[in-house]
Amino acid sequence: MEEETFESVTVYNVTAMNSASNVTSSDATCRLYSKFAMHTVVAGIVCILGFVGNSVSFVVLIRDRGTPVASFMLRTLAFTDNFFLSFWFLHFSLSDMFNFFRWKLHPAWLHIRLYTYPFLFIGQTATIWMTVLIALSRYIAVCQPYKAAHVCTVPTVKKGVFGVALFSVLYNLPRFFETIIVVEERNDTLVHSFNRTSFGDSKLYKLIYFDISYYIICFVLPLVLLAVLNVRLTISYRKVLQRKRRLSNRQDCSPHCDPNITLVLIIVILVFMLCNTPARIVQVVWRYKRQWCMSVPFFLMEISNVLEVLNSSVNFIIYCVFRKKFRVILQETVQCVYSPESTQEMMLDSRRNSCGRPLLSYSMATKATQITEQTFTMEINGFAE
């Protein structure tokens, strides 16, 4: 994600030109239209659809009790994706729309952008390392199931999620001190504008934080880890499928069988890598180079931003396509919303049918689910070996 350049604001009026850039009026007009098309129209629609899809996924995954650890982590990923999409929409889609239509804005808009801008990068960092945590957890469950019984549990995963959240906040704390709002009087008019602080404008800070740590922590390290873990997961998953086919004496799985949750996670990780790798490469290569509007670097940079938004918006489609159980729960959820009468009848029928049967307590049901998940991971390890 490229660093955003803030605009100046005259009281109740957004200036059309960026005070920090020396560009021609034609280039500024071109940028205005291009950013409106890419950020507001294209990425804005993707943001809204992605937010809705992630919200629905969160609700559906709450009801998925078959794989509690994986479901919890995917719910957390949906939350972090929505967190990132919300602030991206605020700082890119809405901002470029206001600039395009030259709408009159209150200076409070600048304060909102100033104090929420670091949360955009907090969400980005959390999304990246939540994906790494998901890959690591599934790698242990599939490739090292004897450790999974102690490591891949909901309490342990919650600690990992808390660690990712804490790291994301602490790492992006310096961004709260990069920019301030300066109020100046020009021709009897108050002008509010952003200005870099001495700390944010320091060459040493830019070198260490932006040029070294940011690309290592948010680009090189997570993508290398994901590549290694995903390759191991893919190899193990293929061995599982081959083993199942040999045991069942048939060439293909039944069309009604539900793909493994491991396949879903492999695809989620793969989509993350396909969207973020080109985006990071483009940002590294053309970060400090002049990007004239309508030039190749300019469009590559804009496309890289859209790819990051797409990555946080597409998981709902992955779940629907590759996981039958998700589709079943989604259908049941929709029926509960639109036909509550039939849902109540179904609940009464199930209670009548279960009358007189011994019921498992909640704790016993939870233990049974954990045992089933551990048994499956043990089986996978045996197949992989």
Phi, psi and omega in degrees: 000125182289152176291134183274140175259121183279149179263166175272159180224121169274150188310119180063022179208123178275126178290143184282331185260145176279122184292341184271356185238146179251075183243158178286163181295325179293320179292322178295319178295319178298316178297321181299313180289319182294315180292326176295318181293315185280313187277315185276312185280298186291297183293329178296317177295318178298320178300312183295313179297320179295320179297316179295315180298317179294324179294317178295318179300319180300315181294317182294318182293336175298326182272356179272099183263358184291323179232083189298322182292309180297319180296319178297317182291323178291327175295318179295321177296320178297321179294313180294324176297316178293325176300313179294315182297323181298312182283330174296316179298321180294314189271342180244302185295307181292317183298315180290331176292318178297319179294321183294316182271359180054041181288147179282128185234150176280147178302342177300334177300323178295319179294322177298314181293322182297314186273347177259348182302316178298332179294335176299317181282332173298316177296321178296313180297318180296319179297317181298310186279342170292322177296320177296319179297320177297315180297318180294317180297317181289328177298317179294318182295324185270314188265339179224066187294338179292333173275336185297328181300333181254333186265313185273065175239159182300315178300320180293318180294324177298323176295320177296319178296319178297320178297319178296316180297316180295316179298319181297321179290312183295320182294327183263007177302320180303336182292339177289346185244016182275328190225148175227166176259127180250132179251122181233154177254118180233117180054049180061026179229132177280127180243123177259128182216157176275145178217138178289138175284168177297327177292313181290336181265003181291134179295323179295319179296316180297321181292311185286314188278311185276312188277339183246293188292321184297315183284335175284312186284325184254003181224289190294304185299309181295322182290325176294314179299316180294322179297314181294311182295321182291325177296314179297319179296318181295317179297315180295321181294320178295323177294323177298314180297318179297319179296317180296321179294321178293321181289327183269354179058043176213157188281322185232158175289156176297143180296346181265355183286147182271121179302149183296148176300334178298320178298318179299315181292323177300317181291320177301315180294318180297317178297320177302314181293319181293328180277322187272328181298308177299322181297315181292320180298315179299317182292326178290317186289318188250020183298315185253014179259152181294131181241093177285144179299144182073005176272164181298313179301323181297312181290325177296322178294319179292320178295323179298324177294318179295323179297322178296320177294319180299321180300322181276000185243352193258354186297327179301320179294320179299315180298318182293323185281319192252359180227109182296320182298324178297317179296320180296313180294322178298317178297317178296321180295317179296320178296323178296326183283317187265344178222072182295332181294314179294329178294319178295322178296320179296321179293320179293321178297318181294325178292320178297318181293329183268001182295130178090352179269145176292131181259140175284143174286166181299319181294320180294321178296320178296316179297320179298319178297317180295320180296318180299316180294319179293321179297320179296318180293325176297319180296319180298318180298319178297320178293319182294324179288000000 
